[in-house]
């Protein structure tokens, strides 16, 4: 009769005294090995469509999602992200009136982060503005193109970001990271016309 592996993983191994059944023995070996390795799927939806019924996920299972380069762990009830691949910085295109590299802080960019299993959006860089209207609007959308759907928050995210105290009655503005992928800055006025607005270190949950 089949025996089990010496590592205590309960993987069925054939013996010389077993009746010949190569397909069955290979299937038993695969059933023991595959769930304990890292399973590759094109996407989370592909994983969900595959791991059902008798192949439903079990606690301890690991999967790698190729589209977002992410390693997930099944804790017995849900998939928990344990790492992401290197997420490259992507430049944000700006609306008219704003320029990149405000206060020599670099180009305004974003990237996808994973912090303790929670996907987040991180920004760096700053924007500049050489001139403002005599009576600026109370808010301005910074990006001319919406962020991709994969990095848009599920609800509105509001955070504080710094700005210059030159030509400005305040040193911080409000940033709304909107669900439609646009970044809107609030707080400008006839007395608040900062030559630069910073985004370094800004992180919001998705």
SVG drawing of the C-alpha trace seen along z (x, -y; Angstrom):
<svg xmlns="http://www.w3.org/2000/svg" viewBox="-18 -90 34 96">
<polyline fill="none" stroke="black" stroke-width="0.4" points="0.0,0.0 1.2,-3.6 3.3,-5.3 3.7,-8.9 6.6,-11.3 9.2,-11.6 8.6,-15.4 5.2,-14.9 3.3,-16.5 1.0,-13.6 2.0,-13.2 1.1,-9.8 4.1,-7.8 3.7,-4.5 5.7,-1.4 6.9,1.6 4.2,3.8 1.4,1.6 -0.7,2.9 0.3,1.2 -1.7,-2.0 0.6,-4.6 -2.1,-7.2 -3.7,-6.9 -0.3,-7.0 0.8,-10.1 -2.6,-11.8 -2.2,-11.1 1.3,-12.5 0.2,-15.6 -2.7,-16.1 -0.3,-16.0 2.4,-18.2 0.5,-20.9 -1.5,-22.4 1.6,-22.8 3.6,-24.7 3.0,-28.1 0.1,-28.0 0.3,-30.4 -2.7,-32.1 -3.2,-34.9 -5.3,-36.9 -7.5,-36.8 -10.5,-36.0 -8.8,-33.1 -7.8,-31.8 -11.4,-32.1 -12.7,-30.3 -10.2,-27.4 -10.1,-26.8 -13.7,-25.6 -15.4,-22.4 -13.0,-19.7 -10.2,-22.0 -11.3,-24.8 -8.5,-26.6 -7.3,-25.3 -5.5,-27.0 -1.8,-27.5 -2.2,-27.6 0.0,-30.1 -0.8,-31.6 1.0,-34.0 -1.0,-36.4 0.8,-37.1 -1.1,-40.3 -0.2,-42.2 2.9,-40.2 1.5,-39.4 1.9,-36.5 -1.2,-35.6 -1.7,-33.3 -5.1,-31.6 -5.7,-31.8 -8.6,-29.4 -11.3,-31.9 -9.8,-34.5 -6.8,-35.4 -4.3,-37.6 -1.6,-39.4 1.9,-38.8 4.0,-40.5 4.0,-42.4 6.5,-42.5 8.6,-45.6 6.1,-48.4 7.6,-51.0 7.0,-54.7 4.7,-56.2 4.6,-59.9 1.4,-61.8 0.5,-64.2 -0.5,-67.6 -3.2,-70.1 -2.5,-73.4 -0.8,-75.9 1.1,-73.3 4.7,-72.2 6.8,-69.2 9.6,-69.3 8.2,-72.0 10.8,-73.2 13.3,-70.8 11.4,-67.9 11.2,-65.8 8.5,-64.7 5.1,-64.0 4.7,-60.2 2.7,-57.3 3.2,-53.6 1.2,-50.8 2.3,-49.6 1.3,-46.7 1.5,-47.4 0.7,-44.4 -1.6,-42.9 -3.3,-46.2 -2.9,-47.8 -2.1,-51.4 -1.2,-54.3 2.1,-56.2 3.1,-59.6 6.4,-61.4 7.6,-64.6 6.1,-68.1 4.3,-70.4 5.0,-74.1 3.0,-77.0 4.7,-80.2 1.5,-82.3 -2.0,-82.2 -5.2,-84.1 -5.7,-87.2 -8.6,-85.3 -7.8,-81.6 -10.5,-78.9 -10.8,-77.2 -9.6,-73.9 -7.8,-72.6 -7.5,-69.2 -3.8,-68.5 -3.8,-65.6 -4.9,-65.9 -5.4,-62.1 -7.2,-59.9 -5.1,-57.3 -5.7,-53.8 -8.6,-51.9 -6.2,-49.5 -4.9,-52.4 -8.1,-54.2 -9.4,-54.1 -12.7,-52.5 -13.8,-55.6 -12.7,-59.2 -9.3,-59.6 -8.5,-63.0 -5.0,-63.8 -2.9,-66.9 0.0,-67.9 2.6,-70.6 3.0,-73.8 5.3,-76.8 4.8,-79.6 6.0,-82.0 3.0,-84.0 0.8,-81.7 -1.2,-82.3 -0.9,-78.6 1.8,-75.9 -0.5,-72.9 -3.4,-72.1 -6.0,-69.4 -5.7,-66.7 -8.6,-64.5 -7.7,-61.3 -11.0,-60.7 -12.6,-57.4 -12.5,-58.6 -8.7,-58.7 -8.3,-62.5 -6.3,-64.4 -7.9,-67.6 -6.1,-70.1 -8.1,-72.4 -7.2,-75.6 -6.0,-78.1 -7.3,-81.6 -6.4,-85.2 -4.0,-84.9 -2.8,-81.4 -0.9,-81.1 2.0,-78.8 4.7,-78.4 5.0,-74.7 2.9,-71.9 4.5,-68.7 3.5,-65.1 6.5,-63.3 5.6,-60.5 1.8,-60.8 0.2,-57.3 -3.5,-56.5 -5.3,-53.2 -7.1,-51.7"/>
</svg>
